[in-house]
Amino acid sequence: MRIETKQNKDERMILTAMIVDKIVLGRIASKKYDRPFRSQWANLVANWCIKYYKRYQKAPAKNIQGLFESWSEQTQNKEMTQIISKFLSGLSDDYKRLRKDSNSDYVIDEAGKYFNRIKIEKLVETIQSDLDIGKAEEAQERLSAYQHIEMGVGEGIDILRDKNAIESALAEKQRSIIQYPNKEGENELGRFFGHSLGRDCFVSFMGREGIGKSWWLMDICYRAMLQRKRVAFFEVGDQSQNQIMRRLLIRIAKRPIRSKELQYPIGIKKRQRKNEEGKIIKTVKPIFETKEFKGRLSVGKAQAACEKVIRRHIKSKSPYFKLSCHPNDTLTVDGVESIIQDWMRDDWLPDIIAIDYADILNMDYKGIEGRDRINKTWQQLRRLSQTYHCLVLTATQADADSYDKETVSMKNFSDDKRKFSHVTSMIGINQLPHEQKCQMMRLNYLKLRDDEFLQSRCIHIAGCLGLANPAIKSCF
């Protein structure tokens, strides 16, 4: 029963992607394999999609309804008509959203596994029928003629001729799946992050203890949730469930837990001055307004704020932020993957996996000691981003020298420099005492794959941690 349910879920996931996702449909349409699905109705709908793609070079999306209606007018098969009608009505006509939510590479990987599983099952059934009637030679011939369907992980690609692979590599969604605002001189974090927060990326923040690594993980994940990206946030011992929930509820409600006056940045000003040696020094200073909050953040106010976010942004009964909390040094990367697999059984695949933070994961590996355990953990975290084609976020401590340093560099790694080998981006968090007083910090890239960067170039950011928001105004 469990296998059958899994096959049905896979079937519907793949078929939905074929209807809305040009990349998935193009990859499947390029394979010369008839009737890849187990059910007859799914093969019929898939055939409509493939014919549509070969004619128009795009996915049918809402036009699938017209293809169904044309077919239903000519068929006498009422049972199949009802099944397909129910399936299509379940798509809710929101084809644009379904396309945006589609994790193309993951679906292609799963489609390859599913089609090969179904092909093998059908082969076994046919061979068994041959054996039952004494046709052993025919059974042997079928077995010898079997060919594995190459699709997804490990697929051999003709890089000069495979149009679908070229289009997939250059697709817009391969860039950033989280959008930060980008207004020159006021909020330039969108320009700073660029395309680094994309699928298949593994991003880590690095900074000294207490500088705000967890704040940045939460900021990215909170914004991602508002943009309808599924977030799996693993709190692995740095904070308790109540502590992280308080931060999230403050951010959602936009008010502190208790009565308080807060300095809230409303602008950011660049200045130039000469030092004692006559050298021009550029400084950045935020402009604040005072916000006064009276009364406590009650349960009722917090729930009302959550409901407002659901109405305005989430617009779905499905959760877009799942929080999983664990005591320090108890959760392994395999444990993270096991939890994700459980959620996927309920059709919940994360777009972002955040781990707060990597250094306090359990790293007890049999036969591996010392720094090799750290390297193994970071290898496994990188594997998560590649297996599920999602963005993996984490953080790591900088070394002792970073406490007195104006701007951290690659030399400030802690424990094992091979962390840099596995991430696609490493972002430094910097804050001098005078910056901390005015609620400012600076980010810089220590590593940025596939793009140019300078370790010395920082973006200045003003926030308000009293409202759980580290990034309100920013500029270079």
ZIFENVEN-V360705 format. One record per backbone hydrogen bond with DSSP energy under -1.0 kcal/mol. CO is the residue of the C=O (numbers start at 1). NH is the residue of the N-H. E is the energy in kcal/mol with one decimal. If there is no record, write none. Layout:
co=(CO/CO)
nh=(NH/NH)
e=(E/E)
//
This chain:
co=(1/2/3/4/5/6/7/8/9/10/11/12/13/14/15/16/17/19/21/22/23/24/25/26/28/31/39/40/41/42/43/44/45/46/47/48/49/50/51/52/53/60/61/62/63/64/65/66/67/68/69/71/76/77/78/79/80/81/82/83/84/85/86/88/89/91/93/94/95/96/97/102/103/104/105/106/107/108/109/110/111/112/113/114/115/116/117/118/119/120/121/122/123/124/125/126/127/128/129/130/131/135/136/137/138/139/140/141/152/157/158/161/162/163/164/165/166/171/172/181/183/183/186/187/188/189/190/193/197/198/201/202/202/203/204/205/206/207/208/212/213/214/215/216/217/218/219/220/221/222/223/224/225/230/230/231/232/233/234/235/240/241/242/243/244/245/246/247/248/249/250/250/257/260/262/264/267/269/271/273/275/279/281/283/285/287/287/289/291/293/296/298/299/300/301/302/303/304/305/306/307/308/309/309/310/320/322/324/327/331/332/333/334/335/336/337/338/339/340/341/343/343/344/351/352/353/354/356/357/358/360/363/365/369/370/371/372/373/374/375/376/377/378/379/380/381/382/383/384/391/392/393/394/396/399/400/409/410/412/414/416/417/419/419/424/425/426/426/427/428/430/432/433/434/435/436/439/441/442/443/444/447/448/454/459/460/461/462/462/464/464/465/469/473/475)
nh=(5/6/7/8/9/10/11/12/13/14/15/16/17/18/19/20/21/61/25/26/27/28/29/30/31/33/43/44/45/46/47/48/49/50/51/52/53/54/55/56/57/63/64/65/67/68/69/70/71/72/73/74/78/81/82/83/84/85/86/87/88/89/90/91/92/94/95/98/99/100/101/104/107/108/109/110/111/112/113/114/115/116/117/118/119/120/121/122/123/124/125/126/127/128/129/130/131/132/133/135/134/139/140/141/142/143/144/145/155/159/162/163/166/167/168/169/170/174/175/190/186/187/474/183/192/193/194/196/177/201/392/424/425/394/427/396/429/398/211/216/217/218/219/220/221/222/223/224/225/226/227/229/228/351/352/322/354/324/356/326/244/245/246/247/248/249/250/251/252/253/254/255/297/293/291/289/287/285/283/281/278/275/273/271/269/266/267/264/262/260/298/302/303/304/305/306/307/308/309/310/311/312/313/314/315/231/233/235/330/362/336/337/338/339/340/341/342/343/344/345/346/348/347/391/232/393/234/236/360/361/329/365/368/372/373/375/376/377/378/379/380/381/382/383/384/385/386/387/388/353/203/355/205/207/402/403/412/413/399/416/419/420/422/423/449/204/446/447/206/444/442/436/437/438/440/439/463/461/430/459/428/426/451/457/443/475/441/472/473/467/469/468/464/462/460)
e=(-2.3/-2.3/-2.4/-2.3/-2.3/-2.5/-2.7/-2.3/-2.5/-2.7/-2.3/-2.5/-2.0/-2.1/-1.5/-1.7/-3.2/-3.2/-2.5/-2.7/-1.9/-2.2/-3.0/-1.2/-1.5/-1.7/-1.7/-1.8/-2.2/-2.6/-2.0/-1.8/-2.2/-2.5/-2.3/-2.3/-2.5/-2.5/-1.2/-2.9/-3.0/-2.4/-1.9/-1.3/-1.8/-2.3/-2.4/-2.2/-1.8/-3.0/-1.5/-1.5/-1.5/-1.8/-2.2/-1.9/-2.5/-2.4/-2.2/-2.1/-2.8/-2.2/-1.2/-1.2/-1.3/-1.4/-1.2/-2.1/-2.3/-2.0/-2.4/-1.2/-2.4/-2.4/-2.2/-2.6/-2.7/-2.2/-1.7/-2.8/-3.1/-1.8/-2.2/-2.7/-2.3/-2.3/-2.4/-2.5/-2.1/-2.9/-2.2/-2.2/-2.9/-2.5/-1.8/-2.2/-2.6/-2.2/-1.2/-3.3/-1.4/-1.8/-2.2/-2.3/-2.3/-2.1/-2.4/-1.9/-2.2/-1.0/-2.7/-1.4/-1.9/-2.6/-2.4/-2.1/-1.4/-1.6/-2.0/-2.3/-2.1/-3.0/-2.3/-3.3/-1.7/-2.9/-1.7/-2.8/-2.8/-1.4/-2.6/-2.9/-1.6/-1.8/-2.9/-2.4/-2.4/-1.5/-1.5/-1.7/-1.9/-2.5/-2.4/-2.2/-2.1/-2.9/-2.3/-2.2/-2.2/-1.9/-1.2/-2.1/-1.9/-2.4/-2.1/-3.1/-2.8/-2.7/-2.7/-2.8/-2.3/-2.4/-2.2/-1.8/-2.2/-2.9/-2.3/-2.1/-2.5/-2.8/-1.7/-1.1/-3.0/-2.9/-3.1/-2.2/-2.5/-3.1/-3.0/-4.4/-2.0/-2.4/-2.5/-3.4/-3.3/-3.2/-1.3/-3.1/-3.1/-1.9/-1.2/-2.3/-2.7/-2.2/-2.1/-2.2/-2.4/-1.8/-1.9/-2.1/-2.3/-2.5/-2.6/-1.7/-3.5/-1.9/-3.0/-2.1/-1.2/-2.7/-1.9/-2.3/-2.2/-2.0/-2.2/-2.4/-1.8/-2.1/-2.3/-1.0/-1.4/-1.4/-2.0/-2.6/-2.9/-2.8/-3.4/-1.6/-1.5/-1.6/-1.6/-1.3/-1.7/-1.2/-1.5/-2.3/-2.2/-2.1/-2.2/-2.1/-2.2/-2.1/-1.9/-2.0/-1.7/-1.3/-1.5/-3.0/-2.3/-2.8/-2.8/-2.5/-1.8/-1.5/-1.2/-1.5/-2.0/-1.0/-2.0/-2.7/-1.4/-1.5/-1.1/-1.4/-2.9/-2.1/-3.4/-1.5/-3.0/-1.6/-2.8/-2.2/-1.7/-1.1/-3.2/-1.4/-2.2/-2.8/-3.0/-2.2/-3.5/-2.1/-1.1/-1.3/-1.9/-2.1/-2.0/-2.6/-2.1/-1.7/-2.1/-1.6/-3.8/-3.0/-3.2)
//
